[in-house]
Structure formats: C-alpha cells, structure tokens
Amino acid sequence: MEKKKERTMVRYKPKKAQNAKGNRLLITINVLGSAGPMRFVVNEEELVASVIDMVLKSYAREGRLPVLGSDLNNFLLYCPRAGSDALSPWETIGAHGGRDFMLCMKPPHAKPVDDGKPTTAIAKKGAGSWKSWINNSSLKV
C-alpha cells in the first residue's frame, strides 16, 4: 500500500489589530553626534520614556556611533515645538504635536569643592606645568 502524501496549505492569517486606541505617528529623532536621523512609527499615547528606550535599542542594534549605552535615565528628549525644556519621561509623545525630536545625553553634574563652587579647571601635571618648565629651562646658573 502506498501512503498518500498530503499537502497542507498554509492559510493566510491577517495581522492582528495593533493597539486600536490613538493615532500612529511617524516621528524623526536626531541623536546628538550621530550621522543621521532615526525614524519610528509610534502610537501618540506612547510615553516619552518608552520612546527613548526604543531609540536606544534600535541605535545599538544598528551599530551606530558614538556608542550611547542603554540607560534611558541618562538621556533627554527635546521637541523644538515644546520650547527649550526637555520633555518629561511621563508625558505622551504626541502631547505637543511635534514629530521631530532631538535625543541628547544629560550633562554630567559638577562635583562641588569645599567652598561650594564647582571645579572647572584641571591642574596639569608633568611636562605642561610651569615648575617643570623652569626646571628644564636654560635659566639655571
């Protein structure tokens, strides 16, 4: 007896409706120091923090430079339409109506000295200090 080979037909499965509430937006995010912008389709109800996380993961997956890291708490997202303040991580991405954004690293905090003023000057050591210049100069008798 011969076994009949049965052909199974793969049925076309329509895609499930993704999050039906809210509109979807095409946003452009420029990463400070990167060669070009990144584009994403997001729900306008998406939180800014989740968009930053999505950008960092995609940025790393694409192997872009400079290497940014993956901690979303180290970054700020700016929208030119919202003014000069960074967007809060807890607001929605569509709250300001903008579609162009800039992702920047948070500035490092200056460490205070004993008098309470932040340090900005770095003392030079070695060949660049004035003491070594006097010692190496021909002014010696």
LINVENSUL-V304183 format. One record per residue. N is the residue number from 1. PSI is psi as a letter, one per 20 degrees, with the letter a starting at -180 (999 if undefined). NEAR is the number of other ideal C-beta (glycine too) atoms within 12 Angstrom. Layout:
N|PSI|NEAR ; N|PSI|NEAR
This chain:
1|p|3 ; 2|p|4 ; 3|p|5 ; 4|p|6 ; 5|p|6 ; 6|p|6 ; 7|p|6 ; 8|p|6 ; 9|p|6 ; 10|p|6 ; 11|q|6 ; 12|p|6 ; 13|o|6 ; 14|q|6 ; 15|q|6 ; 16|q|7 ; 17|p|8 ; 18|r|12 ; 19|o|14 ; 20|h|10 ; 21|q|13 ; 22|r|16 ; 23|q|19 ; 24|q|20 ; 25|q|26 ; 26|o|19 ; 27|q|34 ; 28|p|23 ; 29|p|36 ; 30|p|25 ; 31|p|31 ; 32|p|22 ; 33|i|16 ; 34|r|25 ; 35|h|14 ; 36|r|14 ; 37|r|22 ; 38|q|31 ; 39|p|18 ; 40|q|27 ; 41|o|19 ; 42|r|32 ; 43|p|23 ; 44|i|25 ; 45|j|20 ; 46|q|32 ; 47|q|23 ; 48|h|35 ; 49|g|24 ; 50|h|22 ; 51|g|37 ; 52|g|42 ; 53|g|27 ; 54|g|30 ; 55|g|39 ; 56|g|31 ; 57|g|20 ; 58|h|24 ; 59|g|32 ; 60|h|21 ; 61|h|12 ; 62|i|17 ; 63|k|12 ; 64|q|23 ; 65|q|13 ; 66|q|14 ; 67|p|15 ; 68|h|29 ; 69|a|17 ; 70|j|18 ; 71|o|15 ; 72|i|25 ; 73|i|14 ; 74|j|20 ; 75|q|32 ; 76|q|27 ; 77|p|41 ; 78|q|28 ; 79|p|31 ; 80|h|19 ; 81|h|17 ; 82|i|24 ; 83|a|11 ; 84|i|12 ; 85|q|14 ; 86|q|25 ; 87|q|34 ; 88|q|19 ; 89|i|22 ; 90|i|13 ; 91|r|23 ; 92|q|26 ; 93|h|39 ; 94|j|28 ; 95|h|22 ; 96|i|25 ; 97|j|16 ; 98|q|25 ; 99|i|26 ; 100|p|23 ; 101|r|37 ; 102|p|29 ; 103|p|37 ; 104|q|23 ; 105|q|25 ; 106|q|20 ; 107|q|12 ; 108|q|8 ; 109|p|9 ; 110|p|12 ; 111|p|11 ; 112|q|11 ; 113|a|11 ; 114|h|8 ; 115|i|7 ; 116|i|9 ; 117|p|11 ; 118|q|14 ; 119|p|14 ; 120|h|10 ; 121|q|9 ; 122|p|8 ; 123|p|11 ; 124|q|12 ; 125|q|10 ; 126|c|12 ; 127|i|11 ; 128|i|12 ; 129|q|14 ; 130|h|14 ; 131|g|14 ; 132|h|13 ; 133|g|15 ; 134|g|11 ; 135|h|13 ; 136|i|14 ; 137|r|11 ; 138|j|8 ; 139|i|8 ; 140|q|8 ; 141|999|4
